[in-house]
């Protein structure tokens, strides 16, 4: 006979109350049902657990087993609580992979609210360029991706927001003074720092500028540091330039409708855990301005 969890509960209740009647009342069962369950447990053990039929005193063996039963029931209760918490999205792990500009400008308030509402959930957020986010999703290292990504088999995507591209340079740069009157060709001959998102801009007049670049920097924070150091200019989406970088200027591109689209990408239906689904719902509910 297999030891069942109900046997352990009956034994603990009888030991705690010192009688079948008291245990039966606590468990909401009849004394005969508790007696039968206890007898099955003792038969499996092969020795009595109580000194007498009154069940008021444990045998030495019963006292030792009581310790193990209490430990096992506590573990069982915690396991059930954990399982139910995971199922309700109140516990578990969520792995996010997103571009640095999203991590810096979009996610902080979302994560603050989410962690407050789901204190039992552990969140692991990685910021990387869009290509790396795509690999994280495909290779199963991320539950949710937030980046400029194409449609991918096995995944669904929802537009999170879009923002305009622009030239980013030091605020005192000559381009910042005369930008409304300039064109792509006015960028020729200026040191240009390329980045991964430049591939999104297909305007014919921009391609020679990109081809002439001798420096590629993929990390947004590193790019902004290079700009501050006077190493050149670059093209970035509007949200990539955070408010604290007041010494840098964002110059909207003229004559182009090219915009960066950032997508919320998740596995197809039923591919997310409840905790990850709750995170995706929190991101959707943030109502991010889709036309920054």
Legacy VTK file of the C-alpha trace (Angstrom):
# vtk DataFile Version 3.0
C-alpha trace
ASCII
DATASET POLYDATA
POINTS 292 float
0.000 0.000 0.000
1.260 3.482 -0.899
1.392 6.083 1.862
-1.096 8.797 0.950
-1.009 12.394 2.030
-4.356 11.893 3.811
-2.752 9.224 6.013
-0.130 11.732 7.106
-2.770 14.355 7.810
-4.847 11.924 9.897
-1.809 10.812 11.894
-0.737 14.409 12.567
-4.256 15.434 13.604
-4.610 12.499 16.025
-1.163 13.214 17.480
-1.973 16.913 17.863
-5.405 16.400 19.474
-4.669 13.202 21.442
-7.909 11.510 20.368
-9.769 10.249 17.322
-12.730 12.487 18.118
-10.681 15.652 18.265
-8.853 14.765 15.048
-12.129 13.929 13.274
-13.632 17.283 14.235
-10.538 19.162 13.039
-10.477 17.288 9.714
-14.220 17.398 9.143
-14.453 13.596 9.015
-16.022 10.897 11.139
-14.017 9.206 13.914
-14.401 5.846 12.152
-12.950 7.260 8.924
-9.985 8.715 10.822
-9.501 5.406 12.681
-9.491 3.432 9.418
-6.988 5.796 7.779
-4.725 5.666 10.822
-4.904 1.860 10.907
-3.885 1.694 7.228
-0.918 3.928 7.999
0.175 1.753 10.935
-0.256 -1.396 8.831
2.050 0.071 6.217
4.597 1.062 8.878
4.321 -2.384 10.453
4.245 -1.126 14.044
1.859 0.803 16.333
2.303 4.570 16.523
0.299 5.119 19.737
0.684 3.502 23.165
-3.022 2.650 23.525
-6.375 2.718 21.744
-7.069 6.133 23.339
-4.357 7.613 21.089
-3.244 9.980 23.839
0.448 9.051 23.786
2.811 8.273 20.914
5.185 5.320 20.894
8.886 6.180 20.526
8.591 5.241 16.849
5.471 7.383 16.530
7.304 10.376 18.021
10.083 10.068 15.449
7.643 9.652 12.576
5.642 12.654 13.765
8.685 14.875 13.153
9.064 13.588 9.585
5.327 13.844 8.905
5.241 17.474 10.044
8.202 18.281 7.792
6.612 16.544 4.793
3.214 18.205 5.251
4.848 21.614 5.497
6.788 20.925 2.300
3.606 19.706 0.609
1.718 22.862 1.612
4.497 25.094 0.332
4.646 23.151 -2.935
0.899 23.496 -3.478
1.075 27.212 -2.680
3.921 27.613 -5.172
2.083 25.699 -7.903
-1.077 27.725 -7.398
0.926 30.957 -7.344
2.611 30.059 -10.625
-0.741 29.170 -12.185
-2.168 32.547 -11.123
0.883 34.453 -12.364
1.810 35.392 -8.793
5.103 33.479 -8.893
7.583 32.218 -11.455
10.201 33.716 -13.758
9.926 36.111 -16.689
12.785 36.624 -19.144
12.730 39.874 -21.120
14.996 40.752 -24.023
14.747 44.300 -25.347
16.713 47.023 -27.043
18.568 49.488 -24.786
16.320 52.434 -25.637
13.251 50.395 -24.644
14.980 49.217 -21.462
15.873 52.804 -20.539
12.795 54.782 -21.546
9.846 52.373 -21.587
10.361 49.572 -19.090
11.214 51.279 -15.738
7.662 52.425 -14.863
6.177 49.208 -16.232
8.528 47.069 -14.148
7.949 49.168 -11.049
4.182 48.626 -11.243
4.501 44.974 -12.240
6.875 44.067 -9.412
4.616 45.802 -6.922
1.594 43.830 -8.147
3.510 40.523 -8.525
6.066 40.413 -5.671
6.590 36.674 -6.092
7.713 36.921 -9.733
11.398 37.094 -10.644
12.176 39.203 -13.731
15.378 38.859 -15.757
15.742 41.681 -18.305
18.524 41.725 -20.885
19.145 44.675 -23.178
20.687 43.960 -26.576
20.356 45.020 -30.193
17.426 43.781 -32.258
19.381 40.917 -33.835
20.334 39.592 -30.396
16.728 39.938 -29.175
15.594 37.873 -32.147
18.150 35.155 -31.335
17.091 35.140 -27.675
13.496 34.457 -28.718
14.301 31.793 -31.300
16.775 29.984 -29.034
14.402 30.049 -26.054
16.401 32.431 -23.861
13.592 35.001 -23.683
9.862 34.790 -23.070
9.150 38.305 -24.375
11.046 40.381 -26.921
10.749 44.157 -27.396
12.623 45.299 -30.469
12.474 46.119 -34.165
11.818 42.605 -35.419
10.368 40.970 -38.539
7.467 38.519 -38.456
8.787 35.114 -37.343
7.174 31.656 -37.625
5.977 30.436 -34.237
5.759 33.937 -32.763
3.160 36.659 -32.673
3.970 40.350 -32.641
2.064 43.485 -31.697
3.171 47.032 -32.460
4.293 48.617 -29.214
5.213 52.042 -30.564
7.007 53.774 -33.411
9.269 56.809 -33.393
11.054 58.975 -35.911
14.730 58.713 -36.812
16.936 61.750 -36.559
20.511 62.920 -36.577
22.014 63.025 -33.073
24.990 65.277 -32.451
26.404 67.617 -29.779
24.067 70.558 -29.159
26.733 73.002 -30.315
27.449 71.189 -33.591
27.017 73.304 -36.763
24.343 70.865 -37.962
22.203 71.729 -34.950
22.311 75.406 -35.875
21.341 75.034 -39.545
19.478 71.723 -39.631
16.113 72.846 -41.094
17.948 74.021 -44.223
20.140 70.914 -44.637
19.775 67.660 -46.586
21.356 64.203 -46.402
24.203 65.441 -48.579
25.190 67.938 -45.891
26.245 64.965 -43.749
28.911 63.983 -46.260
32.430 64.491 -44.983
31.352 64.461 -41.323
32.540 61.535 -39.195
29.514 59.252 -38.987
29.084 56.600 -36.267
27.079 53.690 -37.663
24.816 51.511 -35.523
22.614 48.473 -36.081
19.461 50.498 -36.700
21.003 52.355 -39.632
20.044 49.376 -41.797
16.402 50.391 -41.327
16.956 53.631 -43.271
16.796 52.942 -47.004
16.812 56.513 -48.389
19.180 56.531 -51.361
20.975 59.705 -50.243
21.803 58.149 -46.868
23.428 54.985 -48.208
26.735 56.655 -49.269
27.022 58.209 -45.799
26.570 54.824 -44.155
29.015 53.173 -46.552
31.683 55.784 -45.752
31.429 55.253 -41.976
34.570 53.819 -40.385
33.077 53.222 -36.930
30.244 50.862 -35.944
28.957 51.016 -32.340
25.999 48.815 -31.352
25.400 49.778 -27.733
23.257 52.899 -27.317
24.992 54.097 -24.142
28.382 53.753 -25.860
27.140 55.660 -28.915
25.909 58.550 -26.774
29.240 58.660 -24.932
31.082 58.790 -28.251
28.876 61.688 -29.387
29.554 63.579 -26.163
33.266 63.081 -26.749
32.959 64.688 -30.165
33.731 61.502 -32.120
31.096 62.224 -34.756
27.358 62.154 -35.375
24.894 59.310 -35.788
21.296 58.421 -36.631
19.055 57.175 -33.794
15.348 56.836 -33.037
13.862 59.676 -31.003
13.322 57.602 -27.832
16.968 56.562 -27.787
17.961 60.062 -26.710
16.989 60.262 -23.049
16.023 63.590 -21.404
19.175 63.667 -19.284
21.325 64.018 -22.426
20.594 67.740 -22.742
24.010 68.367 -24.256
23.003 66.360 -27.330
20.565 67.449 -30.032
18.021 65.330 -31.894
17.443 66.654 -35.429
14.379 65.105 -37.142
15.089 63.865 -40.633
13.623 65.960 -43.407
11.947 64.464 -46.476
11.662 60.933 -45.119
8.828 58.995 -43.538
11.065 56.193 -42.272
10.274 55.334 -38.650
11.458 52.705 -36.237
8.754 50.212 -35.244
9.191 48.431 -31.906
7.199 45.213 -31.522
6.091 43.156 -28.553
6.981 39.617 -29.643
5.874 36.470 -27.813
5.544 32.774 -28.661
2.304 31.754 -30.338
-0.805 31.255 -28.192
-0.286 29.188 -25.022
3.492 29.551 -25.310
3.810 31.789 -22.247
3.721 30.961 -18.557
1.068 32.789 -16.502
3.738 35.111 -15.075
5.056 35.975 -18.553
1.506 36.465 -19.813
0.903 38.866 -16.916
4.044 40.788 -17.893
2.958 40.988 -21.538
-0.444 42.237 -20.395
1.229 44.899 -18.229
3.277 46.110 -21.202
0.170 46.295 -23.391
-1.740 48.146 -20.667
0.971 50.800 -20.385
-0.581 52.553 -23.407
2.705 53.836 -24.735
2.406 56.749 -27.127
2.723 55.058 -30.534
3.621 58.241 -32.345
6.362 59.843 -30.287
LINES 1 293
292 0 1 2 3 4 5 6 7 8 9 10 11 12 13 14 15 16 17 18 19 20 21 22 23 24 25 26 27 28 29 30 31 32 33 34 35 36 37 38 39 40 41 42 43 44 45 46 47 48 49 50 51 52 53 54 55 56 57 58 59 60 61 62 63 64 65 66 67 68 69 70 71 72 73 74 75 76 77 78 79 80 81 82 83 84 85 86 87 88 89 90 91 92 93 94 95 96 97 98 99 100 101 102 103 104 105 106 107 108 109 110 111 112 113 114 115 116 117 118 119 120 121 122 123 124 125 126 127 128 129 130 131 132 133 134 135 136 137 138 139 140 141 142 143 144 145 146 147 148 149 150 151 152 153 154 155 156 157 158 159 160 161 162 163 164 165 166 167 168 169 170 171 172 173 174 175 176 177 178 179 180 181 182 183 184 185 186 187 188 189 190 191 192 193 194 195 196 197 198 199 200 201 202 203 204 205 206 207 208 209 210 211 212 213 214 215 216 217 218 219 220 221 222 223 224 225 226 227 228 229 230 231 232 233 234 235 236 237 238 239 240 241 242 243 244 245 246 247 248 249 250 251 252 253 254 255 256 257 258 259 260 261 262 263 264 265 266 267 268 269 270 271 272 273 274 275 276 277 278 279 280 281 282 283 284 285 286 287 288 289 290 291
